[in-house]
Amino acid sequence: MSRQEFIDKMPAEQKKALEDIKKQQQSDYRRSGMALAEGAMASLADGTGGTFFHNRNDLGAGLVGLTAVPECVYLLEFSPVQP
């Protein structure tokens, strides 16, 4: 008997329970994938002196924070050696 035949013979309540479990597992998988991606972005922002905005839907407040005057500024200069 194939898996599909087995499922087809199950009562409706058990089929619904299996579907609910499947949906929960898919949701958990997506959530864990997003958490991993979020961790990578947070590390990148932290390692480069950037700001990581997450779990926010307030775009205006984020843009205000990005356009604020920084507390320190770096100037990098390059002077090529003349032969």
Stockholm file with secondary structure:
# STOCKHOLM 1.0

chainA/1-83         MSRQEFIDKMPAEQKKALEDIKKQQQSDYRRSGMALAEGAMASLADGTGGTFFHNRNDLGAGLVGLTAVPECVYLLEFSPVQP
#=GR chainA/1-83 SS CCHHHHHHTSCHHHHHHHHHHHHHHHHHHHHHHHHHHHHHHHHHHHHTTCCCCCSCCCHHHHHHHHHSCCSCCCCCCCCCCCC
#=GC SS_cons        CCHHHHHHTSCHHHHHHHHHHHHHHHHHHHHHHHHHHHHHHHHHHHHTTCCCCCSCCCHHHHHHHHHSCCSCCCCCCCCCCCC
//
